[in-house]
Amino acid sequence: KFGFLLNSSESQGFAVQELMTCGLPLYVWDIPKSKRDYPDSSVPYFSDKSGLVNHSFSDVVKNFEQFIEKVDYYDPQQHIFKELTYEKFVKNLNFEFSKFNK
């Protein structure tokens, strides 16, 4: 099982995180739509263990076999539990606020 995500931007990535929490590797076509000075992404919280991100249609076609061959390697749930938990968020937030107390 895997998910195919076709998207252009996502502010928080909650829907993507829900798919990842279910352990579903994602094959992503990340279509940039922003012309701003900063990049946007449909998968802002993603790791190489979550799946494979493509930035063009030709990459989607070219990389599909590679993704399928590695589909059992991906473990998106691990990334969620390691990096995107409430406890991790609080720890990171406390660290950032501690910079102001110096």
N, CA and C of each residue as an Amber inpcrd file, in Angstrom:
protein
   306
   0.8270000  -1.1820000   0.0000000   0.0000000   0.0000000   0.0000000
   0.8690000   1.2410000   0.0000000   0.3940000   2.2580000  -0.6940000
   1.0390000   3.5600000  -0.6910000   0.0100000   4.5880000  -1.1260000
   0.3350000   5.8450000  -0.8870000  -0.5360000   6.9250000  -1.3110000
   0.1370000   7.7510000  -2.3850000  -0.6580000   8.2790000  -3.2920000
  -0.1590000   9.1950000  -4.3230000  -0.7360000  10.5630000  -4.0210000
   0.1380000  11.5210000  -3.7720000  -0.2930000  12.8640000  -3.4050000
   0.0640000  13.8370000  -4.5190000  -0.9370000  14.5040000  -5.0330000
  -0.7680000  15.5340000  -6.0590000  -1.2540000  16.8300000  -5.4320000
  -0.3260000  17.7320000  -5.1340000  -0.6750000  18.9240000  -4.3650000
   0.2910000  20.0460000  -4.7030000  -0.1050000  21.2780000  -4.3570000
   0.7760000  22.4090000  -4.6560000   1.3150000  23.1020000  -3.4200000
   0.5510000  23.2070000  -2.3600000   1.0900000  23.7980000  -1.1300000
   0.2200000  23.3910000   0.0430000   0.8210000  23.3830000   1.1940000
   0.1280000  22.9690000   2.4100000   0.7630000  23.7500000   3.5510000
  -0.0500000  24.4900000   4.2830000   0.5170000  25.3430000   5.3290000
   1.0490000  24.5420000   6.5040000   0.2930000  23.6170000   7.0180000
   0.7180000  22.8180000   8.1650000   0.9420000  21.3580000   7.8110000
   0.2960000  20.8770000   6.7980000   0.4750000  19.4960000   6.3810000
  -0.2890000  18.4940000   7.2150000  -1.4030000  18.9050000   7.8300000
  -2.1380000  17.9950000   8.7140000  -2.6590000  16.7600000   7.9840000
  -3.2130000  16.9290000   6.7930000  -3.7340000  15.7830000   6.0540000
  -2.6130000  14.8140000   5.7000000  -1.4800000  15.3440000   5.2880000
  -0.3320000  14.5120000   4.9530000   0.1710000  13.7890000   6.2070000
   0.2110000  14.5030000   7.3290000   0.6590000  13.8730000   8.5750000
  -0.2820000  12.7530000   9.0010000  -1.5720000  12.9040000   8.7590000
  -2.5140000  11.8340000   9.0860000  -2.2290000  10.5870000   8.2490000
  -1.9540000  10.7740000   6.9670000  -1.6020000   9.6370000   6.1130000
  -0.3130000   8.9750000   6.5910000   0.6650000   9.7920000   6.9540000
   1.9410000   9.2630000   7.4280000   1.7810000   8.5300000   8.7590000
   0.9240000   9.0360000   9.6300000   0.6900000   8.3860000  10.9230000
   0.1030000   6.9890000  10.7220000  -0.6470000   6.8050000   9.6650000
  -1.2010000   5.4860000   9.3490000  -0.1520000   4.5510000   8.7500000
   1.0710000   5.0490000   8.5650000   2.1520000   4.2310000   8.0140000
   2.1150000   4.1120000   6.5100000   1.4540000   5.0370000   5.8470000
   1.2860000   4.9740000   4.3990000   2.4180000   5.7280000   3.6960000
   3.3370000   5.0250000   3.0270000   4.3650000   5.7210000   2.2470000
   3.7000000   6.5540000   1.1550000   4.2590000   7.7290000   0.8940000
   3.6400000   8.6400000  -0.0600000   4.5360000   8.8850000  -1.2650000
   3.9260000   8.8000000  -2.4360000   4.5740000   9.1710000  -3.6800000
   4.0000000  10.5360000  -4.0420000   4.8290000  11.5570000  -3.9600000
   4.3490000  12.9390000  -3.9910000   4.7850000  13.6440000  -5.2700000
   3.8330000  14.3020000  -5.9100000   4.1450000  15.2690000  -6.9600000
   3.9070000  16.6230000  -6.3290000   4.9740000  17.2600000  -5.9280000
   4.9420000  18.5470000  -5.2310000   5.0340000  19.6510000  -6.2770000
   3.9020000  20.2540000  -6.5890000   3.8430000  21.2630000  -7.6440000
   3.9600000  22.6500000  -7.0160000   5.1070000  23.2960000  -7.1560000
   5.2360000  24.6330000  -6.5720000   4.3290000  25.6190000  -7.2890000
   3.6340000  26.4240000  -6.5090000   2.7750000  27.4330000  -7.1330000
   3.1860000  28.8340000  -6.7260000   4.0490000  28.9360000  -5.7550000
   4.4070000  30.2320000  -5.2170000   5.5080000  30.8850000  -6.0380000
   5.3790000  32.1590000  -6.2150000   6.4260000  32.9620000  -6.8520000
   7.1220000  33.8280000  -5.8040000   6.9100000  33.4780000  -4.5400000
   7.4810000  34.2610000  -3.4450000   8.9750000  33.9910000  -3.3000000
   9.5900000  34.7230000  -2.3700000  11.0190000  34.5650000  -2.1150000
  11.3410000  33.3040000  -1.3260000  10.3290000  32.6380000  -0.7940000
  10.5620000  31.4260000  -0.0250000   9.8120000  30.2620000  -0.6840000
  10.3670000  29.0820000  -0.5640000   9.7210000  27.9340000  -1.2170000
   8.4790000  27.4870000  -0.4640000   7.5090000  26.9780000  -1.2090000
   6.3540000  26.3550000  -0.5800000   6.3730000  24.8780000  -0.9660000
   5.6370000  24.0960000  -0.2130000   5.6490000  22.6660000  -0.4520000
   4.3390000  22.0560000   0.0060000   3.9520000  20.9820000  -0.6330000
   2.7790000  20.2410000  -0.1900000   3.1420000  19.2580000   0.9130000
   4.4250000  19.0830000   1.1540000   4.8950000  18.1800000   2.2120000
   5.9640000  18.8870000   3.0560000   5.5500000  19.8730000   3.8560000
   6.5260000  20.6490000   4.6090000   7.2370000  19.8570000   5.6990000
   6.6250000  18.7960000   6.1910000   7.2280000  17.9650000   7.2390000
   7.3690000  16.5490000   6.7070000   8.4460000  16.3150000   6.0060000
   8.6400000  15.0640000   5.2860000  10.0820000  14.6390000   5.4470000
  10.3350000  13.3530000   5.4230000  11.7080000  12.8580000   5.4520000
  11.8870000  11.8240000   4.3560000  13.1100000  11.4110000   4.1210000
  13.3430000  10.4110000   3.0840000  12.7780000   9.0450000   3.4680000
  12.3900000   8.8580000   4.7310000  11.7310000   7.6180000   5.1590000
  10.2100000   7.6990000   4.9790000   9.7100000   8.8630000   4.5740000
   8.2630000   9.0470000   4.4260000   7.7640000   8.6490000   3.0430000
   8.6370000   8.6760000   2.0630000   8.2620000   8.3850000   0.6890000
   9.1730000   9.1210000  -0.2530000   8.6810000   9.4360000  -1.4200000
   9.4970000  10.0920000  -2.4390000   8.7660000  11.3140000  -2.9780000
   9.4680000  12.4340000  -3.0260000   8.9040000  13.6950000  -3.5150000
   9.4480000  13.9720000  -4.9150000   8.5480000  14.3090000  -5.8250000
   8.8950000  14.6760000  -7.1960000   8.4470000  16.1060000  -7.4450000
   9.1850000  16.8100000  -8.3060000   8.8760000  18.2180000  -8.5590000
   8.4630000  18.4980000 -10.0000000   8.3860000  17.4670000 -10.8060000
   7.9360000  17.6450000 -12.1900000   7.2490000  16.3600000 -12.6550000
   6.4520000  16.4760000 -13.7010000   5.7760000  15.3000000 -14.2320000
   6.7820000  14.2720000 -14.7220000   7.8520000  14.7380000 -15.3550000
   8.8570000  13.7830000 -15.8520000   9.4980000  13.0150000 -14.6870000
   9.6960000  13.6650000 -13.5340000  10.2180000  12.9620000 -12.3590000
   9.2200000  11.9350000 -11.8350000   7.9250000  12.2840000 -11.8630000
   6.8880000  11.3500000 -11.4170000   6.9750000  10.0630000 -12.2280000
   7.1000000  10.1920000 -13.5300000   7.1750000   9.0290000 -14.4130000
   8.4880000   8.2820000 -14.2020000   9.5800000   9.0180000 -14.1570000
  10.9180000   8.4250000 -14.0820000  11.1650000   7.6950000 -12.7620000
  10.6670000   8.2210000 -11.6480000  11.0180000   7.6980000 -10.3250000
  10.0500000   6.6570000  -9.7700000   8.9800000   6.3640000 -10.4840000
   7.9510000   5.4820000  -9.9250000   8.4800000   4.0770000  -9.6160000
   9.2180000   3.4950000 -10.5330000   9.7480000   2.1390000 -10.2900000
  10.6690000   2.1250000  -9.0740000  11.4970000   3.1430000  -8.9450000
  12.3900000   3.2440000  -7.7860000  11.5760000   3.2920000  -6.4950000
  10.5000000   4.0520000  -6.4920000   9.6410000   4.1460000  -5.3180000
   9.0290000   2.7880000  -4.9790000   8.4900000   2.1070000  -5.9700000
   7.8460000   0.8030000  -5.7560000   8.8560000  -0.2110000  -5.2250000
  10.0790000  -0.1960000  -5.7510000  11.1120000  -1.1240000  -5.2820000
  11.4550000  -0.8910000  -3.8110000  11.3190000   0.3560000  -3.3360000
  11.6720000   0.6970000  -1.9570000  10.4610000   0.8690000  -1.0510000
   9.2670000   0.5160000  -1.5090000   8.0580000   0.8250000  -0.7520000
   8.0910000   0.2050000   0.6530000   8.7210000  -0.9470000   0.8150000
   8.8070000  -1.5600000   2.1400000   9.8630000  -0.9030000   3.0240000
  10.7800000  -0.1510000   2.4320000  11.8020000   0.5810000   3.1840000
  11.2070000   1.7710000   3.9240000  10.2250000   2.4150000   3.3280000
   9.6590000   3.6320000   3.8920000   8.9190000   3.3400000   5.1940000
   9.0660000   4.2470000   6.1410000   8.4030000   4.1240000   7.4420000
   7.9810000   5.5130000   7.9160000   6.9500000   6.0800000   7.2720000
   6.5440000   7.4420000   7.6060000   6.0520000   7.5940000   9.0470000
   5.4940000   6.5250000   9.5940000   5.0080000   6.5810000  10.9710000
   6.1570000   6.8500000  11.9460000   7.3220000   6.2760000  11.6660000
   8.4960000   6.5040000  12.5050000   8.8560000   7.9930000  12.5330000
   8.7980000   8.6430000  11.3870000   9.1100000  10.0740000  11.3130000
   8.1230000  10.8830000  12.1530000   6.8520000  10.5380000  12.0760000
   5.8320000  11.2420000  12.8650000   6.1200000  11.0900000  14.3530000
   6.3410000   9.8640000  14.8060000   6.5370000   9.6150000  16.2360000
   7.8630000  10.1610000  16.7550000   8.8300000  10.3310000  15.8560000
  10.1330000  10.8560000  16.2750000  10.1800000  12.3830000  16.2480000
   9.5620000  12.9930000  15.2480000   9.7420000  14.4230000  15.0210000
   8.4940000  15.2930000  15.1980000   7.3160000  14.7230000  15.1240000
   6.1110000  15.5570000  15.0600000   5.1120000  15.2840000  16.1830000
   5.6030000  14.8770000  17.3260000   4.7180000  14.6610000  18.4670000
   4.5240000  15.9580000  19.2430000   3.5260000  15.9690000  20.0850000
   3.2770000  17.1210000  20.9530000   4.4930000  17.3850000  21.8440000
   5.0700000  16.3150000  22.3810000   6.2400000  16.4570000  23.2590000
   7.4210000  17.0890000  22.5210000   7.6480000  16.6790000  21.3000000
   8.7360000  17.2500000  20.4970000   8.4560000  18.7260000  20.2040000
   7.2060000  19.0450000  19.9040000   6.8300000  20.4320000  19.6430000
   7.1130000  21.3020000  20.8650000   6.7040000  20.8340000  22.0510000
   6.9200000  21.5980000  23.2850000   8.4110000  21.7540000  23.5550000
   9.1690000  20.7130000  23.3580000  10.6260000  20.7770000  23.5600000
  11.2490000  21.8190000  22.6310000  10.8710000  21.7940000  21.3600000
  11.4040000  22.7690000  20.3990000  10.9690000  24.1910000  20.7420000
   9.7300000  24.3430000  21.1600000   9.2180000  25.6600000  21.5270000
   9.9470000  26.2050000  22.7540000  10.1540000  25.3620000  23.7480000
  10.8970000  25.7820000  24.9390000  12.3240000  26.1840000  24.5880000
  12.9360000  25.4480000  23.6910000  14.2920000  25.7840000  23.2650000
  14.3290000  27.1570000  22.6070000  13.3650000  27.4230000  21.7270000
  13.3310000  28.7180000  21.0520000  13.0910000  29.8550000  22.0460000
  12.1830000  29.6630000  22.9970000  11.9220000  30.7100000  24.0030000
  13.0990000  30.9050000  24.9420000  13.8730000  29.8670000  25.1750000
  15.0260000  29.9900000  26.0650000  16.0640000  30.9550000  25.5010000
  16.0760000  31.1630000  24.2110000  17.0120000  32.0850000  23.5840000
  16.7270000  33.5340000  24.0220000  15.4700000  33.8200000  24.3720000
  15.1100000  35.1690000  24.7800000  15.4530000  35.4520000  26.2430000
  15.6780000  34.4160000  27.0200000  15.9740000  34.5730000  28.4440000
  17.4580000  34.7940000  28.7210000  18.2510000  34.8330000  27.7080000
  19.7050000  34.9910000  27.9100000  20.1120000  36.4290000  27.9040000
